[in-house]
């Protein structure tokens, strides 16, 4: 691993600027871990094409801030169990885990190379609160064990709801990271909410630099019927 991709002093300056701007928690250890993660992401990206974002400001804003800013919108209680569906290269799960070591986070992705990358990054950063599983969400039996679920840039909301609802406890909360299509996707979900035992509780729009962002917050109010989730071809070809 090349540990000198990003100069630490410049990284620290830019990181501090953006995390202060968006009122996100950080200290020296958090800065150090994010710097190591940025370097590791870029060194492994040469082999695995994990992200198209390669500039320092882009990595900090579009990956780190965009992932961690959920901490300003959700009350994630200490000890909460969180699942990240379609974690990719570890977003939003790794930044959340770095900022909040009191949370227990499980990443799920169907691409083994990305799961192995997250596991290696977790070991490098000494994150004892982060685990990763390889598999498709619809094939894994989570049996209503999670307090919170998150997903960023994976699928449309009605598809995500079917994948995630069975993993949530009754009273659990799902937060979807969305952009311009958020309102349209909410309008598509009336039947999915009804069938899966979910309800919309919050919808927050904000700007991340010049780009539109939104959080859609959904609560599980009753047990999801046992026939869900269906196999992915059914979900994608005939969404609720």
C-alpha positions as CSV (number, residue, x, y, z in Angstrom):
1,X,0.0,0.0,0.0
2,X,1.2,3.5,-0.9
3,X,0.7,5.6,2.2
4,X,1.7,8.9,0.7
5,X,-0.9,9.4,-2.0
6,X,-2.4,12.4,-0.1
7,X,-0.1,14.7,1.9
8,X,-1.3,14.5,5.5
9,X,-1.1,18.3,6.2
10,X,-3.1,19.1,3.1
11,X,-5.6,16.4,3.8
12,X,-6.0,17.6,7.4
13,X,-6.6,21.2,6.2
14,X,-9.2,20.2,3.7
15,X,-10.9,17.6,5.9
16,X,-11.2,20.1,8.8
17,X,-12.6,22.7,6.6
18,X,-15.4,20.5,5.3
19,X,-16.2,18.7,8.5
20,X,-16.5,22.0,10.3
21,X,-18.6,23.4,7.5
22,X,-21.1,20.6,7.8
23,X,-20.9,20.4,11.6
24,X,-19.6,16.8,11.7
25,X,-17.7,15.4,14.7
26,X,-14.0,14.8,14.4
27,X,-10.8,14.6,16.4
28,X,-7.1,13.8,15.6
29,X,-7.8,10.1,15.5
30,X,-10.7,10.5,13.2
31,X,-8.7,12.6,10.8
32,X,-5.8,10.1,10.9
33,X,-8.2,7.2,10.1
34,X,-9.9,9.0,7.3
35,X,-6.5,9.9,5.8
36,X,-5.5,6.2,5.9
37,X,-8.8,5.2,4.4
38,X,-8.4,7.8,1.6
39,X,-4.9,6.5,0.8
40,X,-6.0,2.9,0.9
41,X,-9.1,3.6,-1.3
42,X,-6.9,5.2,-3.9
43,X,-4.2,2.5,-3.8
44,X,-6.8,-0.3,-4.2
45,X,-8.7,1.7,-6.7
46,X,-5.9,1.1,-9.2
47,X,-6.7,-2.6,-9.1
48,X,-10.4,-2.8,-8.5
49,X,-12.0,0.4,-9.8
50,X,-13.8,1.1,-6.6
51,X,-14.6,4.8,-7.3
52,X,-14.6,7.3,-10.1
53,X,-13.8,10.0,-7.6
54,X,-10.1,10.5,-7.3
55,X,-9.4,14.1,-6.2
56,X,-8.9,15.0,-2.6
57,X,-11.9,17.4,-2.2
58,X,-14.1,15.0,-4.1
59,X,-13.2,12.1,-1.8
60,X,-13.8,14.2,1.3
61,X,-17.0,15.8,0.2
62,X,-18.7,13.2,-2.0
63,X,-17.7,10.1,0.0
64,X,-16.8,11.1,3.6
65,X,-19.1,14.1,4.3
66,X,-21.9,12.7,2.2
67,X,-21.8,9.4,4.2
68,X,-21.3,10.9,7.7
69,X,-23.8,13.7,7.4
70,X,-26.6,11.3,8.3
71,X,-25.3,11.8,11.9
72,X,-26.9,15.2,11.8
73,X,-30.3,13.8,10.7
74,X,-30.8,10.6,12.6
75,X,-30.6,10.0,16.4
76,X,-28.4,6.8,16.3
77,X,-28.4,5.6,19.9
78,X,-25.2,4.1,21.3
79,X,-25.0,0.4,20.7
80,X,-27.4,0.4,17.8
81,X,-27.1,-2.3,15.2
82,X,-27.0,-0.9,11.7
83,X,-27.0,-2.6,8.3
84,X,-25.7,-1.0,5.1
85,X,-27.3,-2.7,2.0
86,X,-25.2,-2.4,-1.1
87,X,-22.2,-1.0,0.7
88,X,-20.0,-0.9,-2.3
89,X,-16.5,0.4,-1.3
90,X,-17.9,1.1,2.2
91,X,-20.1,4.1,1.8
92,X,-21.8,5.2,4.0
93,X,-20.8,2.5,6.5
94,X,-17.0,3.1,6.9
95,X,-17.3,6.9,7.5
96,X,-20.1,6.3,10.0
97,X,-18.1,3.6,11.8
98,X,-15.1,5.9,12.0
99,X,-17.1,8.8,13.4
100,X,-19.2,6.6,15.8
101,X,-17.3,3.7,17.3
102,X,-20.3,3.1,19.6
103,X,-22.4,1.8,16.7
104,X,-22.3,-1.8,15.4
105,X,-22.4,-1.8,11.6
106,X,-22.8,-4.6,9.1
107,X,-22.0,-4.0,5.4
108,X,-23.6,-6.2,2.8
109,X,-22.6,-6.3,-0.9
110,X,-22.9,-8.9,-3.6
111,X,-19.4,-8.2,-5.0
112,X,-16.8,-10.2,-3.1
113,X,-13.9,-7.8,-4.1
114,X,-15.7,-4.9,-2.4
115,X,-16.5,-6.9,0.7
116,X,-12.8,-8.0,1.0
117,X,-11.8,-4.3,0.5
118,X,-14.1,-3.3,3.4
119,X,-12.7,-6.0,5.6
120,X,-9.2,-5.0,4.8
121,X,-9.9,-1.3,5.4
122,X,-11.6,-2.2,8.7
123,X,-8.5,-4.1,9.8
124,X,-6.2,-1.2,8.7
125,X,-8.3,1.4,10.6
126,X,-8.7,-0.9,13.6
127,X,-12.5,-0.6,13.5
128,X,-13.9,-3.2,15.8
129,X,-17.4,-2.0,15.2
130,X,-17.6,-2.9,11.5
131,X,-18.2,-6.2,9.7
132,X,-18.9,-7.1,6.1
133,X,-20.9,-9.9,4.5
134,X,-20.9,-11.0,0.8
135,X,-24.3,-11.8,-0.6
136,X,-27.5,-10.5,-2.0
137,X,-29.8,-8.9,0.6
138,X,-32.8,-10.9,-0.6
139,X,-30.9,-14.2,0.0
140,X,-29.7,-13.4,3.5
141,X,-31.9,-14.1,6.5
142,X,-31.6,-11.1,8.9
143,X,-34.9,-11.9,10.8
144,X,-35.7,-8.4,12.0
145,X,-32.5,-7.9,14.0
146,X,-31.4,-4.3,13.0
147,X,-32.3,-1.0,14.6
148,X,-31.3,1.0,11.6
149,X,-30.7,0.4,7.9
150,X,-28.9,2.7,5.4
151,X,-28.4,2.5,1.7
152,X,-26.6,4.9,-0.7
153,X,-26.9,5.0,-4.5
154,X,-28.1,1.4,-4.9
155,X,-31.7,1.1,-6.3
156,X,-35.0,2.9,-6.4
157,X,-36.8,3.3,-3.1
158,X,-39.6,0.7,-3.7
159,X,-36.9,-1.9,-4.5
160,X,-34.8,-0.9,-1.5
161,X,-37.8,-1.1,0.9
162,X,-38.4,-4.7,-0.1
163,X,-34.8,-5.6,0.4
164,X,-34.4,-3.9,3.7
165,X,-37.8,-4.2,5.5
166,X,-37.3,-7.8,6.6
167,X,-34.0,-6.9,8.3
168,X,-35.5,-4.2,10.5
169,X,-36.9,-4.6,13.9
170,X,-40.4,-3.3,14.5
171,X,-39.8,0.3,15.3
172,X,-36.5,0.2,13.3
173,X,-35.7,3.0,10.9
174,X,-34.4,2.9,7.3
175,X,-32.7,6.0,5.9
176,X,-32.2,6.1,2.1
177,X,-29.6,8.5,0.7
178,X,-31.1,10.1,-2.4
179,X,-30.6,13.0,-4.9
180,X,-32.9,14.6,-7.4
181,X,-35.4,11.7,-7.9
182,X,-36.3,11.5,-4.2
183,X,-39.8,13.0,-4.4
184,X,-40.7,10.9,-7.4
185,X,-39.4,7.7,-5.7
186,X,-41.5,8.4,-2.6
187,X,-44.6,8.7,-4.8
188,X,-43.9,5.3,-6.2
189,X,-43.8,3.7,-2.7
190,X,-47.3,3.9,-1.4
191,X,-48.1,0.2,-2.1
192,X,-44.6,-0.9,-0.9
193,X,-45.1,0.9,2.4
194,X,-48.5,-0.7,2.9
195,X,-47.5,-4.2,2.0
196,X,-44.1,-4.2,3.9
197,X,-45.3,-2.6,7.1
198,X,-43.5,0.7,6.6
199,X,-44.3,4.4,6.9
200,X,-42.6,7.6,5.8
201,X,-41.5,9.6,8.8
202,X,-39.2,12.3,7.4
203,X,-38.0,13.7,4.1
204,X,-35.1,16.2,4.3
205,X,-33.5,18.0,1.3
206,X,-30.2,19.8,1.6
207,X,-27.2,21.0,-0.5
208,X,-23.9,19.3,-0.4
209,X,-21.8,22.0,-2.0
210,X,-23.7,22.7,-5.2
211,X,-25.4,19.3,-5.4
212,X,-28.9,18.3,-4.3
213,X,-29.1,15.7,-1.6
214,X,-32.0,14.1,0.3
215,X,-32.6,11.7,3.2
216,X,-35.8,9.7,3.1
217,X,-36.5,8.3,6.6
218,X,-38.9,5.3,6.9
219,X,-40.1,3.5,10.0
220,X,-41.1,-0.1,10.3
221,X,-44.4,-0.2,12.1
222,X,-45.3,-3.9,11.8
223,X,-43.8,-7.3,10.9
224,X,-43.1,-7.7,7.2
225,X,-45.0,-10.7,5.7
226,X,-42.8,-13.8,5.4
227,X,-43.0,-14.0,1.6
228,X,-40.8,-10.9,1.3
229,X,-38.2,-10.3,0.0
230,X,-38.9,-12.1,-3.3
231,X,-36.1,-13.1,-5.6
232,X,-34.4,-10.1,-7.2
233,X,-35.8,-10.7,-10.7
234,X,-39.3,-10.5,-9.3
235,X,-38.4,-7.4,-7.2
236,X,-36.8,-5.5,-10.2
237,X,-39.3,-6.6,-12.8
238,X,-42.4,-6.2,-10.7
239,X,-41.7,-3.7,-7.9
240,X,-44.3,-3.2,-5.2
